[in-house]
Amino acid sequence: MKFFHSLPTVGLLLAPCASAITVAEITGNKYLSPLSRSTFTNLTGLVTAKGPNGLWIRSTRPDNNEQTSESVYLFSRTVGANLTAGDIIKLDGSVTEYRSSNNYLYLTEVIPRNVQLVSKGNPVTPVVLGARTSGIIGNKDVSPPTEQYSGLDNGDVFGFPNNVSRISQVNPQLDPARYGMDFWESLSGELVTIKSVTALGRPANTFGDQWVYGNWSVTGKNSRDGLTVTDRDSNPETIIVGSPLDGTRNPNTTKLGDSLTDITGIVQYNFGFYSILPLTAPSVKSSRSPALPPPATIKSKGRCNALSVADYNIENFTPGNSRIPLVVEHIATYLGAPSIVFLQEIQDDSGATNNGVVDANLTLSGLTQALQARTGIPYDFVDVDPVNNADGGQPGGNIRNAYLFNPKEVRLYKPNPGSSTDANAVLPGPTLRFNPGRIDAPPVFTSSRKPLVAQWETLDGKGNFFTVNVHWTSKGGSTSLQGDPRPPVNGGIENRNAQANVTGSFIAQILAQDKNAAVIAAGDFNEFATVEPLKRFVQISGLQDLDVVSDTPVVERYTYTFGSSQQQLDHMYVSPSVAKHVGKTDFEHVHVNTWAAEEDVASDHDPTVASLNVMIHFIYNGCL
């Protein structure tokens, strides 16, 4: 990432001057310096690195206290012109705290003056993370904690309610052995080395910033060497590689699980995250093989006791989309041409052009025609057009949920489609007022996709089931996991809680009439299974999580990469009558996008596929 800023936002008040101090006395054992807004004289330090807007020095008199950083950043575009790593300098200056956003942490900085060179050519030895060190921060194993971010999270970084306290207000004492943020803060400004570097996905931005972990213990490790979000744990042991200090560029071709060369650089808080600013760019040593996962073993059998059902958010899908061949390949080959596919983020026929068009027939027919050319299956589709610009997403795009289905295997049961303004309801039977139709309960789904509900039957009439296609409110507006608000702001969680209540209650009405009804709810819930909205949804709806039912390993439950972790935003839930027939091989997440190189990515989400029994419970002679 780019590393620059204007003058600090916290002004200097000329407090009594401190004399002959150490770096640790400036950094202190908390997030904010005890000497903030003070001046000092006679500070001695070893230059460890230079950047475009300043340099970093390390104490020549370390206190061996793991709570205090022994290094600090000198913010000046001129002071370091004639200095180099290995110089020992003496200086006067002032201490300030800087941040560019109220949701970020403060960075302790020194504004130097009266800089004098003491000596040159002194050894500069980085702290090796994941190893024992001495003389700088004590004889300690310098490894980050692996589960909790901050003591202010009360044990759950995803806790609700969130944003109940702020680090800048509480200024807690650092506990680097227990909390990940405290660990990285205790190393702020320090020159470190990361060995055995593993990339956690594709670059995070156009600057080539890259989330990694090194040669230390980690939690949530999946089979691709990524780190999966699990209950209360979003992997605080990771760090992002920022822009190299020598002007070289980080590789822009990294993929999940790639092995990188060792990185030596400065730990620094930048733009909401603790980062390492490399002295020079790392390179990719090796990549995992195979490049993509094998196709799912689940294949459609077209029978009511073995119906294949898939879910796929295909990310702002438009007519003539260049990603059509990839999406078709994923559905046809990697998902095995399912009987039904739940789709999300289908845009209208004019894409993101904001011209009042809401129909998506061209978008969906282009996909079904390509699928037929590839598979020979005459896939059909159903959707309900939204009100123009009422369902969120890109302005003018009018994203909506839709179903693809194989008409040789399934069909709508007594079709009676609703419109964009028709709210669906459960009628005696149970059956639906509109089939398909949307669940709507203003203002719960304002500027959000309305769940698309349908009732289906297999062609032999022996299978009858309901589907609920979900794309809840996004996490837009969330704050950094390493930001000031604690627990971090989980953007949109209040809406998702309300949507969980409404969606779950709709499903519960079906099961109240027929406890043996086959119900499948799937889609992009924009939430983790162990966080409040989905806990509510399961409790209210009576459905069961297929990840749990099929005993999918917890660390393999991911469909998305964001920041430092693989995570699961896409889920599939089924009613008890369906769940009781699900075995370990009946459900798969297919990581065709999270593993892929940039040029092979069809969507930011992975698809999921399941083999499900939807046979009507009172039919005893089985499916054809």
C-alpha positions as CSV (number, residue, x, y, z in Angstrom):
1,M,0.0,0.0,0.0
2,K,1.1,3.6,-0.4
3,F,2.7,5.0,2.7
4,F,2.2,8.8,3.1
5,H,0.2,11.3,5.0
6,S,-0.1,14.9,5.7
7,L,0.7,16.6,9.0
8,P,-0.6,14.8,12.1
9,T,-4.1,15.4,13.2
10,V,-3.3,15.6,16.9
11,G,-1.6,18.9,17.6
12,L,1.3,19.5,19.9
13,L,0.8,21.2,23.3
14,L,4.1,22.3,24.7
15,A,4.3,20.2,27.8
16,P,7.4,20.1,30.0
17,C,10.3,18.7,28.1
18,A,11.5,15.2,28.9
19,S,15.2,14.7,28.8
20,A,17.4,11.6,28.0
21,I,14.5,9.3,27.3
22,T,14.3,6.0,25.6
23,V,12.1,4.8,22.7
24,A,10.2,2.5,25.1
25,E,9.3,5.5,27.2
26,I,7.8,7.1,24.1
27,T,5.9,4.1,22.9
28,G,4.8,3.0,26.3
29,N,2.8,-0.2,27.2
30,K,-0.5,1.0,25.8
31,Y,-1.8,2.0,22.4
32,L,-1.3,5.8,23.0
33,S,2.0,7.2,24.0
34,P,2.3,8.5,27.6
35,L,4.3,11.3,26.1
36,S,1.9,12.3,23.3
37,R,1.8,16.0,22.7
38,S,5.1,16.4,24.7
39,T,8.6,17.4,23.6
40,F,11.8,15.7,24.5
41,T,15.6,16.0,24.2
42,N,18.5,13.6,23.9
43,L,16.9,10.5,22.4
44,T,19.4,8.0,20.9
45,G,18.4,5.3,18.4
46,L,19.7,3.0,15.6
47,V,18.3,3.6,12.1
48,T,16.8,0.3,10.9
49,A,15.0,1.4,7.7
50,K,14.1,4.4,5.6
51,G,10.9,5.3,3.8
52,P,9.7,8.0,1.5
53,N,8.4,10.2,4.3
54,G,10.7,9.3,7.3
55,L,12.7,6.6,8.9
56,W,12.5,4.1,11.8
57,I,14.9,3.9,14.8
58,R,15.4,1.3,17.4
59,S,16.3,1.9,21.0
60,T,20.0,1.6,22.0
61,R,18.8,0.9,25.5
62,P,16.0,-1.7,25.2
63,D,14.0,-2.4,28.4
64,N,13.3,-6.1,27.6
65,N,9.6,-5.5,28.2
66,E,7.4,-7.3,25.7
67,Q,4.6,-4.8,26.1
68,T,6.7,-1.8,24.8
69,S,7.9,-1.4,21.3
70,E,11.6,-0.6,21.1
71,S,11.2,1.1,17.7
72,V,9.4,4.3,16.6
73,Y,8.7,6.1,13.3
74,L,10.4,9.5,12.7
75,F,8.1,11.5,10.4
76,S,10.2,13.8,8.3
77,R,10.8,14.1,4.5
78,T,14.2,15.7,5.0
79,V,15.9,14.4,8.1
80,G,16.8,11.0,6.6
81,A,18.4,12.4,3.4
82,N,22.0,11.7,4.6
83,L,21.3,8.8,6.9
84,T,21.2,5.1,6.3
85,A,20.4,1.9,8.1
86,G,23.1,1.2,10.7
87,D,23.5,4.8,11.7
88,I,23.1,5.7,15.3
89,I,21.6,9.2,15.8
90,K,20.7,11.5,18.7
91,L,17.8,13.9,18.4
92,D,15.3,16.1,20.1
93,G,11.7,16.1,19.0
94,S,8.0,15.9,19.8
95,V,5.6,13.0,20.1
96,T,2.3,12.9,18.3
97,E,-0.5,10.5,17.4
98,Y,-1.7,10.3,13.8
99,R,-4.6,8.6,12.0
100,S,-6.4,9.3,8.8
101,S,-9.8,8.0,9.8
102,N,-11.7,8.0,13.1
103,N,-12.2,4.2,12.7
104,Y,-8.4,3.6,12.5
105,L,-6.0,3.3,15.4
106,Y,-3.5,6.0,16.1
107,L,0.1,5.6,15.1
108,T,2.7,7.0,17.5
109,E,5.2,9.2,15.7
110,V,8.1,11.4,16.5
111,I,8.6,14.8,14.7
112,P,12.4,15.0,14.9
113,R,14.7,18.1,15.2
114,N,18.3,18.7,16.0
115,V,19.4,15.3,14.6
116,Q,23.0,14.4,15.1
117,L,25.0,11.5,13.7
118,V,26.7,9.5,16.4
119,S,28.2,6.6,14.5
120,K,27.8,4.6,11.3
121,G,28.0,1.0,10.2
122,N,26.4,-0.5,13.2
123,P,24.8,-4.0,12.8
124,V,21.0,-4.0,12.2
125,T,19.4,-7.3,13.1
126,P,15.7,-8.0,12.5
127,V,13.5,-9.7,15.1
128,V,12.6,-13.1,13.6
129,L,8.9,-13.7,14.1
130,G,8.1,-17.3,15.2
131,A,11.4,-17.6,17.0
132,R,13.0,-16.8,20.3
133,T,14.7,-13.5,20.7
134,S,16.7,-11.7,23.3
135,G,18.0,-8.2,24.0
136,I,15.2,-6.3,22.2
137,I,11.9,-7.6,23.7
138,G,13.2,-10.1,26.2
139,N,13.9,-13.8,25.8
140,K,10.5,-14.6,24.3
141,D,9.0,-16.7,21.5
142,V,7.9,-13.8,19.2
143,S,4.7,-15.4,17.8
144,P,1.3,-13.8,17.4
145,P,-1.8,-15.0,19.3
146,T,-4.1,-17.0,17.0
147,E,-7.6,-16.4,18.2
148,Q,-8.5,-13.1,19.9
149,Y,-7.9,-9.6,18.5
150,S,-8.5,-7.4,21.5
151,G,-9.5,-7.6,25.1
152,L,-12.3,-5.1,24.3
153,D,-14.0,-7.7,22.1
154,N,-15.2,-9.7,25.2
155,G,-14.0,-12.9,23.6
156,D,-15.8,-12.6,20.3
157,V,-14.6,-10.4,17.5
158,F,-18.0,-10.9,15.8
159,G,-19.9,-10.1,19.0
160,F,-23.3,-8.4,18.8
161,P,-23.9,-5.6,19.7
162,N,-20.7,-4.3,18.3
163,N,-18.9,-0.9,18.5
164,V,-19.5,-0.7,22.2
165,S,-16.1,0.7,23.0
166,R,-13.0,2.2,21.4
167,I,-9.4,1.5,21.8
168,S,-8.6,5.2,21.5
169,Q,-10.9,5.9,24.5
170,V,-10.0,3.0,26.7
171,N,-6.3,2.9,25.8
172,P,-5.9,-0.6,27.2
173,Q,-2.6,-1.9,28.5
174,L,-1.0,-4.3,25.9
175,D,-1.2,-8.1,26.5
176,P,0.8,-9.3,23.4
177,A,0.8,-12.9,24.5
178,R,-3.0,-13.0,24.4
179,Y,-4.4,-10.6,21.9
180,G,-3.3,-10.3,18.3
181,M,-3.7,-6.5,18.0
182,D,-1.7,-6.0,21.2
183,F,1.0,-8.2,19.8
184,W,1.4,-6.2,16.6
185,E,1.1,-2.9,18.4
186,S,4.0,-4.0,20.7
187,L,6.1,-4.4,17.6
188,S,5.0,-1.1,16.0
189,G,8.0,0.4,14.1
190,E,10.1,-2.8,14.6
191,L,12.3,-4.4,11.9
192,V,11.2,-8.0,11.6
193,T,11.7,-11.0,9.4
194,I,8.9,-13.4,8.4
195,K,10.1,-16.9,7.3
196,S,8.2,-19.6,5.5
197,V,5.7,-17.1,4.1
198,T,2.3,-18.3,2.9
199,A,0.0,-16.2,0.8
200,L,-3.6,-16.1,1.9
201,G,-5.1,-15.4,-1.5
202,R,-4.8,-13.1,-4.5
203,P,-3.5,-9.5,-3.9
204,A,-5.8,-7.4,-1.7
205,N,-5.6,-4.4,-4.0
206,T,-3.9,-2.9,-7.1
207,F,-0.8,-2.0,-5.1
208,G,-0.1,-5.7,-4.6
209,D,-0.7,-5.7,-0.9
210,Q,-0.8,-9.3,0.2
211,W,-2.1,-11.1,3.4
212,V,0.3,-13.7,4.7
213,Y,1.3,-15.7,7.7
214,G,4.8,-17.1,8.5
215,N,6.6,-19.8,10.5
216,W,4.4,-19.7,13.6
217,S,1.4,-21.6,14.9
218,V,-1.9,-20.8,13.2
219,T,-5.6,-21.8,13.7
220,G,-8.2,-22.5,11.0
221,K,-5.7,-23.9,8.5
222,N,-7.5,-25.5,5.6
223,S,-6.3,-28.0,3.0
224,R,-5.0,-25.3,0.7
225,D,-2.9,-23.8,3.5
226,G,-5.3,-20.8,3.9
227,L,-6.8,-19.8,7.2
228,T,-10.6,-20.2,7.6
229,V,-12.8,-18.1,9.8
230,T,-14.2,-20.2,12.6
231,D,-16.4,-19.5,15.6
232,R,-15.1,-16.3,17.3
233,D,-11.8,-16.6,15.4
234,S,-10.8,-14.5,12.4
235,N,-7.1,-15.2,12.4
236,P,-5.3,-12.3,14.2
237,E,-2.0,-14.0,13.5
238,T,-2.0,-12.7,9.9
239,I,-0.4,-9.6,8.6
240,I,-0.6,-7.7,5.3
241,V,2.5,-7.0,3.2
242,G,2.5,-3.4,2.2
243,S,4.4,-1.4,-0.4
244,P,8.2,-2.1,-0.4
245,L,10.3,0.7,1.0
246,D,12.8,0.5,-1.9
247,G,10.1,1.2,-4.6
248,T,10.0,-2.3,-5.9
249,R,6.6,-3.9,-6.5
250,N,5.0,-6.9,-4.8
251,P,4.0,-9.7,-7.1
252,N,0.5,-9.4,-8.5
253,T,0.0,-13.0,-9.4
254,T,-0.2,-14.6,-6.0
255,K,-2.8,-17.2,-5.2
256,L,-4.1,-19.0,-2.1
257,G,-1.4,-21.2,-0.6
258,D,1.5,-19.8,-2.6
259,S,4.9,-19.9,-0.9
260,L,6.8,-16.6,-0.9
261,T,10.4,-15.7,-0.1
262,D,11.3,-14.5,3.4
263,I,10.2,-11.0,4.1
264,T,12.2,-8.5,6.2
265,G,10.5,-5.1,6.9
266,I,8.9,-2.7,9.3
267,V,5.7,-3.4,11.2
268,Q,3.5,-0.4,10.8
269,Y,-0.2,0.4,11.2
270,N,-1.5,1.7,7.9
271,F,-5.0,2.3,6.6
272,G,-6.8,0.2,9.2
273,F,-4.4,-2.8,9.4
274,Y,-1.1,-3.8,10.9
275,S,1.3,-4.3,7.9
276,I,4.9,-5.2,7.2
277,L,6.6,-2.7,4.9
278,P,9.2,-4.9,3.1
279,L,12.7,-3.5,2.6
280,T,12.3,-5.0,-0.9
281,A,9.5,-7.0,-2.6
282,P,9.2,-10.7,-2.0
283,S,8.7,-13.1,-4.9
284,V,6.7,-16.3,-5.3
285,K,8.7,-19.5,-4.7
286,S,6.1,-22.1,-5.5
287,S,2.3,-22.6,-5.9
288,R,0.0,-25.3,-4.8
289,S,-1.0,-28.1,-7.2
290,P,-3.4,-28.8,-8.7
291,A,-4.3,-25.2,-9.7
292,L,-8.0,-25.9,-9.3
293,P,-10.0,-28.5,-7.3
294,P,-11.4,-31.6,-9.0
295,P,-15.1,-31.5,-10.0
296,A,-17.6,-32.4,-7.4
297,T,-18.4,-36.0,-7.1
298,I,-22.1,-35.3,-6.9
299,K,-23.9,-35.8,-10.2
300,S,-27.5,-35.2,-11.0
301,K,-29.6,-38.4,-11.1
302,G,-32.8,-36.6,-11.8
303,R,-34.7,-38.6,-9.2
304,C,-36.6,-37.3,-6.2
305,N,-34.3,-39.2,-3.8
306,A,-31.1,-37.9,-5.4
307,L,-31.8,-34.4,-6.8
308,S,-28.7,-32.3,-7.3
309,V,-29.1,-28.7,-6.1
310,A,-26.4,-26.0,-6.4
311,D,-25.9,-22.4,-5.2
312,Y,-23.8,-19.8,-7.0
313,N,-23.4,-16.1,-6.6
314,I,-22.1,-15.2,-10.1
315,E,-21.2,-11.5,-9.2
316,N,-22.9,-8.8,-11.2
317,F,-23.7,-11.1,-14.2
318,T,-24.7,-9.3,-17.3
319,P,-25.6,-10.1,-20.9
320,G,-22.6,-11.0,-23.1
321,N,-20.5,-11.3,-20.0
322,S,-16.9,-12.3,-20.7
323,R,-17.2,-14.7,-17.8
324,I,-20.0,-16.8,-19.4
325,P,-17.6,-19.6,-20.5
326,L,-16.1,-19.9,-17.0
327,V,-19.5,-19.9,-15.3
328,V,-20.8,-22.5,-17.8
329,E,-17.8,-24.7,-17.2
330,H,-18.3,-24.4,-13.4
331,I,-22.0,-25.3,-13.6
332,A,-21.6,-28.1,-16.3
333,T,-18.4,-29.7,-15.1
334,Y,-17.5,-28.7,-11.6
335,L,-21.1,-28.9,-10.3
336,G,-22.1,-31.8,-12.5
337,A,-25.1,-30.0,-14.3
338,P,-27.4,-29.8,-11.3
339,S,-31.2,-30.2,-11.5
340,I,-31.6,-26.7,-9.9
341,V,-29.1,-23.9,-9.4
342,F,-29.8,-21.0,-7.0
343,L,-28.2,-17.9,-8.6
344,Q,-27.5,-14.5,-7.1
345,E,-26.4,-11.2,-8.6
346,I,-28.2,-11.5,-11.9
347,Q,-28.2,-8.0,-13.5
348,D,-30.9,-6.7,-15.9
349,D,-30.5,-6.8,-19.7
350,S,-28.6,-3.4,-19.8
351,G,-26.2,-4.3,-17.0
352,A,-25.2,-1.4,-14.8
353,T,-26.5,1.2,-17.2
354,N,-29.0,3.2,-15.2
355,N,-31.8,3.4,-17.8
356,G,-34.9,2.0,-16.2
357,V,-34.6,-1.5,-17.7
358,V,-35.4,-4.2,-15.1
359,D,-36.0,-7.3,-17.2
360,A,-33.2,-9.9,-17.2
361,N,-34.4,-12.3,-19.9
362,L,-31.4,-11.6,-22.1
363,T,-29.0,-12.1,-19.2
364,L,-30.5,-15.4,-18.2
365,S,-31.3,-16.7,-21.7
366,G,-27.7,-16.1,-22.7
367,L,-26.6,-18.3,-19.8
368,T,-29.1,-21.1,-20.5
369,Q,-28.3,-21.1,-24.2
370,A,-24.6,-21.4,-23.4
371,L,-25.3,-24.2,-21.0
372,Q,-27.4,-26.1,-23.5
373,A,-24.6,-25.8,-26.1
374,R,-22.2,-27.2,-23.5
375,T,-24.3,-29.9,-21.9
376,G,-27.2,-30.6,-24.2
377,I,-29.6,-29.8,-21.4
378,P,-32.3,-27.3,-22.2
379,Y,-32.0,-25.3,-19.0
380,D,-34.8,-22.9,-18.2
381,F,-35.0,-20.1,-15.7
382,V,-37.3,-18.2,-13.4
383,D,-36.9,-14.9,-11.7
384,V,-39.0,-11.9,-10.6
385,D,-38.0,-8.5,-11.8
386,P,-37.3,-5.9,-9.0
387,V,-38.6,-2.4,-8.8
388,N,-36.0,-0.2,-10.6
389,N,-33.0,0.5,-8.3
390,A,-34.9,-0.8,-5.2
391,D,-32.8,-3.9,-4.4
392,G,-29.3,-2.6,-3.9
393,G,-26.2,-3.5,-5.8
394,Q,-24.7,-1.5,-8.7
395,P,-27.0,1.5,-9.6
396,G,-28.9,0.5,-12.7
397,G,-27.9,-3.2,-12.4
398,N,-31.1,-4.3,-10.6
399,I,-29.5,-7.5,-9.3
400,R,-31.9,-10.2,-8.3
401,N,-32.0,-13.9,-7.3
402,A,-33.0,-16.5,-10.0
403,Y,-33.2,-20.2,-10.5
404,L,-31.9,-22.3,-13.4
405,F,-33.5,-25.6,-13.7
406,N,-33.5,-28.7,-15.8
407,P,-37.1,-29.1,-17.2
408,K,-36.5,-32.8,-17.9
409,E,-36.2,-33.3,-14.1
410,V,-38.2,-30.7,-12.3
411,R,-40.9,-28.1,-12.9
412,L,-42.7,-25.4,-10.9
413,Y,-45.7,-26.8,-9.0
414,K,-48.8,-25.0,-10.2
415,P,-46.9,-21.9,-11.4
416,N,-48.4,-18.5,-10.6
417,P,-45.6,-15.9,-10.7
418,G,-45.8,-12.8,-8.5
419,S,-44.6,-9.4,-9.5
420,S,-42.0,-7.0,-8.0
421,T,-44.6,-5.6,-5.6
422,D,-46.4,-8.8,-4.7
423,A,-45.5,-10.1,-1.3
424,N,-45.6,-13.9,-1.1
425,A,-47.4,-15.8,1.6
426,V,-47.8,-19.4,2.8
427,L,-51.3,-20.7,2.0
428,P,-53.0,-23.9,3.3
429,G,-51.5,-27.0,1.8
430,P,-48.9,-25.8,2.4
431,T,-48.5,-23.9,-0.9
432,L,-47.6,-20.4,-2.0
433,R,-49.7,-17.4,-2.9
434,F,-47.2,-16.8,-5.8
435,N,-45.0,-19.3,-7.4
436,P,-42.4,-18.1,-7.8
437,G,-42.8,-15.0,-5.6
438,R,-40.7,-12.8,-3.3
439,I,-40.7,-12.4,0.4
440,D,-41.1,-8.8,1.2
441,A,-41.6,-7.0,4.5
442,P,-40.7,-3.3,4.2
443,P,-38.5,-1.8,5.5
444,V,-36.6,-5.0,6.3
445,F,-35.6,-5.6,2.6
446,T,-35.3,-1.9,1.6
447,S,-32.3,-1.6,-0.9
448,S,-31.8,-5.4,-0.5
449,R,-32.6,-8.4,-2.5
450,K,-35.9,-10.0,-1.6
451,P,-35.8,-13.8,-1.1
452,L,-37.2,-15.7,-4.1
453,V,-39.5,-18.5,-3.0
454,A,-40.7,-21.3,-5.2
455,Q,-42.5,-24.7,-5.0
456,W,-41.4,-27.5,-7.2
457,E,-42.2,-31.0,-8.2
458,T,-40.2,-33.8,-9.9
459,L,-41.6,-34.9,-13.2
460,D,-42.8,-38.2,-11.8
461,G,-44.8,-36.3,-9.2
462,K,-43.1,-38.2,-6.3
463,G,-41.0,-35.2,-5.2
464,N,-42.4,-31.9,-4.0
465,F,-40.3,-29.2,-2.3
466,F,-39.9,-25.6,-1.5
467,T,-36.9,-23.4,-2.2
468,V,-35.9,-20.1,-0.7
469,N,-33.2,-18.2,-2.6
470,V,-31.4,-15.7,-0.4
471,H,-29.2,-12.7,-0.8
472,W,-29.3,-10.6,2.4
473,T,-27.9,-7.2,3.0
474,S,-24.1,-6.9,2.4
475,K,-21.5,-6.1,5.0
476,G,-20.9,-2.7,3.5
477,G,-20.0,-0.2,6.2
478,S,-18.0,-2.7,8.3
479,T,-14.9,-1.4,10.0
480,S,-11.5,-3.1,10.0
481,L,-11.0,-6.1,12.3
482,Q,-8.0,-4.2,13.5
483,G,-9.8,-0.9,13.8
484,D,-10.7,1.4,16.7
485,P,-14.3,0.3,17.3
486,R,-14.6,-2.9,19.4
487,P,-16.0,-5.3,18.6
488,P,-15.6,-4.2,15.0
489,V,-18.6,-2.8,13.2
490,N,-20.3,-5.6,11.3
491,G,-22.0,-3.5,8.6
492,G,-25.7,-4.4,7.9
493,I,-26.0,-6.8,10.9
494,E,-29.2,-5.1,12.1
495,N,-30.8,-5.6,8.7
496,R,-29.6,-9.2,8.5
497,N,-31.0,-9.8,11.9
498,A,-34.4,-8.5,10.8
499,Q,-34.2,-10.4,7.5
500,A,-33.4,-13.6,9.5
501,N,-36.6,-13.1,11.4
502,V,-38.7,-12.6,8.3
503,T,-37.2,-15.3,6.2
504,G,-37.1,-17.8,9.1
505,S,-40.7,-17.1,10.0
506,F,-41.9,-17.6,6.4
507,I,-40.2,-21.0,6.4
508,A,-41.5,-21.9,9.8
509,Q,-45.1,-21.3,8.5
510,I,-44.5,-24.0,5.9
511,L,-43.2,-26.5,8.4
512,A,-46.0,-25.6,10.9
513,Q,-48.4,-27.0,8.3
514,D,-46.3,-30.0,7.3
515,K,-43.4,-30.9,9.5
516,N,-42.2,-33.3,6.8
517,A,-42.2,-30.7,4.1
518,A,-39.0,-30.6,2.0
519,V,-37.5,-27.1,2.2
520,I,-34.2,-25.9,0.9
521,A,-32.9,-22.4,1.7
522,A,-29.6,-21.4,0.0
523,G,-27.7,-18.3,-1.2
524,D,-25.5,-15.5,-0.2
525,F,-26.5,-14.8,3.4
526,N,-23.6,-12.3,3.8
527,E,-22.9,-13.7,7.3
528,F,-21.0,-16.5,9.1
529,A,-22.9,-19.4,10.5
530,T,-21.9,-18.7,14.1
531,V,-22.9,-15.0,14.1
532,E,-26.2,-13.7,15.3
533,P,-28.3,-13.4,12.1
534,L,-27.8,-17.0,11.1
535,K,-28.1,-18.3,14.6
536,R,-31.5,-16.6,14.7
537,F,-32.4,-17.9,11.2
538,V,-31.8,-21.5,12.3
539,Q,-33.7,-21.1,15.5
540,I,-36.7,-19.5,13.9
541,S,-36.9,-21.5,10.6
542,G,-36.3,-25.0,12.0
543,L,-33.8,-25.7,9.2
544,Q,-30.5,-27.4,9.6
545,D,-27.1,-26.3,8.2
546,L,-25.9,-28.8,5.6
547,D,-22.3,-28.2,6.6
548,V,-23.1,-29.6,10.0
549,V,-25.4,-32.3,8.7
550,S,-22.8,-33.6,6.3
551,D,-20.0,-33.1,8.8
552,T,-17.9,-31.0,6.5
553,P,-14.7,-30.2,8.4
554,V,-15.0,-26.7,9.9
555,V,-11.9,-25.4,8.2
556,E,-13.2,-26.5,4.8
557,R,-16.4,-24.5,5.2
558,Y,-15.5,-21.5,3.0
559,T,-16.8,-19.9,-0.2
560,Y,-15.1,-16.5,-0.2
561,T,-11.8,-14.8,0.5
562,F,-11.8,-11.5,2.2
563,G,-8.8,-9.9,3.8
564,S,-6.7,-12.4,5.7
565,S,-9.1,-15.3,5.7
566,Q,-11.3,-17.7,3.8
567,Q,-14.8,-17.4,5.0
568,Q,-18.3,-18.6,4.4
569,L,-21.0,-16.2,3.3
570,D,-22.9,-18.7,1.2
571,H,-24.9,-21.4,2.9
572,M,-27.4,-24.2,2.3
573,Y,-30.0,-25.1,4.9
574,V,-32.6,-27.9,4.7
575,S,-35.6,-29.1,6.6
576,P,-35.4,-32.1,8.9
577,S,-37.1,-34.4,6.5
578,V,-34.3,-33.7,3.9
579,A,-31.5,-33.5,6.4
580,K,-32.0,-37.1,7.7
581,H,-31.0,-38.5,4.3
582,V,-27.8,-36.5,3.9
583,G,-24.5,-38.3,4.1
584,K,-20.9,-37.1,4.2
585,T,-20.5,-37.3,0.5
586,D,-23.8,-35.5,-0.4
587,F,-22.5,-31.9,0.0
588,E,-19.5,-30.1,-1.3
589,H,-18.1,-26.6,-1.6
590,V,-16.2,-26.4,-4.9
591,H,-13.3,-23.9,-4.6
592,V,-13.1,-22.9,-8.3
593,N,-12.7,-19.2,-7.5
594,T,-10.9,-19.0,-4.1
595,W,-8.1,-21.1,-5.4
596,A,-7.9,-19.6,-8.9
597,A,-5.5,-17.2,-10.5
598,E,-7.0,-13.8,-11.4
599,E,-7.5,-14.7,-15.0
600,D,-9.4,-17.8,-14.1
601,V,-11.9,-16.2,-11.7
602,A,-15.6,-16.2,-12.7
603,S,-16.9,-14.8,-9.4
604,D,-15.7,-13.7,-6.0
605,H,-17.8,-16.6,-4.5
606,D,-17.4,-20.3,-4.7
607,P,-20.4,-22.5,-5.6
608,T,-21.8,-25.3,-3.5
609,V,-23.7,-28.4,-4.6
610,A,-25.7,-31.1,-2.8
611,S,-27.5,-34.3,-3.5
612,L,-30.9,-34.2,-1.7
613,N,-33.9,-36.4,-1.2
614,V,-37.1,-34.5,-1.7
615,M,-39.5,-37.4,-2.0
616,I,-43.0,-36.8,-0.6
617,H,-43.0,-38.4,2.8
618,F,-46.2,-40.4,2.3
619,I,-45.0,-42.1,-0.9
620,Y,-43.5,-45.5,-0.1
621,N,-42.7,-47.1,-3.4
622,G,-39.8,-44.8,-4.0
623,C,-38.7,-42.6,-6.9
624,L,-38.3,-43.7,-10.5
